[in-house]
Amino acid sequence: MTADRPRRILTVCTGCHCGAPLAAAVLAARGGDAVEVRSAGIRDWHVGRGAHPVMIEVAAEHGYDLSGHRGVQVSESLLAWADVVLAMDARILEALRDLAGRKSGPELKLYLGDNDVPDPWEKPREAFTECVTAVEAGAHQHLAWT
C-alpha cells in the first residue's frame, strides 16, 4: 500500500458465494475511499454466479448490496493485487498459504483473528444472520488505520 492509493483487501471463502462477498461489501461500506475490496473463492464452484440468494437478502436487511456480485476464483494475480488477504476460516488460510508458497506477497490472515467466520452454506437463514453479525463485528480490526 502506498499513500497515493487505497488499501487493497481481498476476502476469500470457499466458493465466493457467501462469506467473502459479504465481507468485501462490509469492508467497502465501512472503509469508504480508503479501501478497495475484492472477494474470491479457493474453489471454482460459483465463478460467474451471484451470491447465495439468502445471503443477498440478509445482507440487504443489514444495509449491504450483494446484487451485483459475481464469483471469481482466487489467483496469483489477485494475490499480487492485494495488500492483505483475509481468509474466512483456517482451512482457507492454509489453502492460501499453499497457493502463495514462499513468495513474498500480501499479508495472509484470518478475518476474525483466531476464529473462523461461521459458514452459513446449506444452513437455515439464522446462520446467514450469524455470519453477517460476525463479519460486521470483525470489520473494525481491518479498518483501524483509516
Secondary structure, DSSP 8 states (H G I E B T S, - for coil): --TTS-EEEEEEESSSSSHHHHHHHHHHHHHGGGEEEEEEESS-TTBT----HHHHHHHHHTT---TT--B-B--HHHHHH-SEEEESSHHHHHHHHHHHTTS--SEEEETBTTB-----TTS-HHHHHHHHHHHHHHHHHHHTT-
